[in-house]
Amino acid sequence: MFTSCSPGWIKFIEHKYPEYLPNLSTCKSPQQMFGALAKTFYAQKKKLDPAKIVSVSVMPCTAKKFEADRPEMRASGFKDIDYVLTTRELAVMIKQAGIDFSSLESRHYDSIMGDSTGAAVIFGATGGVMEAALRTAYEIVTGREVPFANLNIVPVRGMDGVKEASIKIEGCTADWKFLEGVELKVAIAHGLANANKIMRLVKQGNSPYHFIEIMACPGGCIGGGGQPIPTSMEIRKNRMKAIYSEDEHMVLRKSHENPDVIAIYRDFLDNPTATKPMSYCILIM
């Protein structure tokens, strides 16, 4: 299976390797998940007319503008995301408005759908999607946390163009005994030249991997085309360092422990194998 959260990567596989589209995760990107839920779950809870909700996302990626306009991104009957601003565009607007961030009072995000986890934060770095997924999948299958110090799955981190990692699954719970002893093999690539290397392996039948994460931008979202300029290797590494530091200091660091996610599955999506998660799936918050 391949990850599905980078719109640049999705466009790449659609054009270059369309025969592998069935192997993409059925999850929408975080932007589109949140937009779909804002027009459905959020609207219901707040007793709002979804036709009157305007959703604006702030993203590090210029491809998100294209993604938001894709015709399939309106499963609820409403466009998931109405407008997309890049982080660079927002920064310009902040300066134009004369807002001094250092003088602003800190506040919590509004409820509902305001809770977040470290797993969501690390999505911004190459390897972060994989790490978030492994934290949850391993714990669901074994009932234990991933066997890495402080949940930090170091082998999937860093700026190597292609990274590999494996985790042996042992001590499975009763429902997952068929996975006992399996060595889960994963790969991570960032930048489409590296994505092409992985895809050639897959096409040749030489890929040993069960799960592959691909990000179109070098470094992942932290190196996105909408980010502040310049974006050098040093800047990418510093942004990654900040992301991992943020993760380590968060109270919740695993997606499946987010109370908002739990509530959405319980009250709206019914269960993770129902029809709705195919359009809305939100396990990354």
Stockholm file with secondary structure:
# STOCKHOLM 1.0

chainA/1-285         MFTSCSPGWIKFIEHKYPEYLPNLSTCKSPQQMFGALAKTFYAQKKKLDPAKIVSVSVMPCTAKKFEADRPEMRASGFKDIDYVLTTRELAVMIKQAGIDFSSLESRHYDSIMGDSTGAAVIFGATGGVMEAALRTAYEIVTGREVPFANLNIVPVRGMDGVKEASIKIEGCTADWKFLEGVELKVAIAHGLANANKIMRLVKQGNSPYHFIEIMACPGGCIGGGGQPIPTSMEIRKNRMKAIYSEDEHMVLRKSHENPDVIAIYRDFLDNPTATKPMSYCILIM
#=GR chainA/1-285 SS CBCCCCHHHHHHHHHHCGGGGGGBCSCCCHHHHHHHHIIIIIHHHHTCCGGGCCCEEEESCTHHHHHHTCTTSCTTSSCSCSEEEEHHHHHHHHHHHTCCGGGSCCCCCCSSSCCCCHHHHGGGSTTHHHHHHHHHHHHHHHSSCCSSGGGCCGGGCSSCSEEEEEEECCSCCGGGGGGTTCEEEEEEEESHHHHHHHHHHHHTTCCCCSEEEEESSTTSGGGCTTSCSCCCHHHHHHHHHHHHHHHHTCSCCSGGGCHHHHHHIIIIICSTTSSHHHHHCCTTC
#=GC SS_cons         CBCCCCHHHHHHHHHHCGGGGGGBCSCCCHHHHHHHHIIIIIHHHHTCCGGGCCCEEEESCTHHHHHHTCTTSCTTSSCSCSEEEEHHHHHHHHHHHTCCGGGSCCCCCCSSSCCCCHHHHGGGSTTHHHHHHHHHHHHHHHSSCCSSGGGCCGGGCSSCSEEEEEEECCSCCGGGGGGTTCEEEEEEEESHHHHHHHHHHHHTTCCCCSEEEEESSTTSGGGCTTSCSCCCHHHHHHHHHHHHHHHHTCSCCSGGGCHHHHHHIIIIICSTTSSHHHHHCCTTC
//
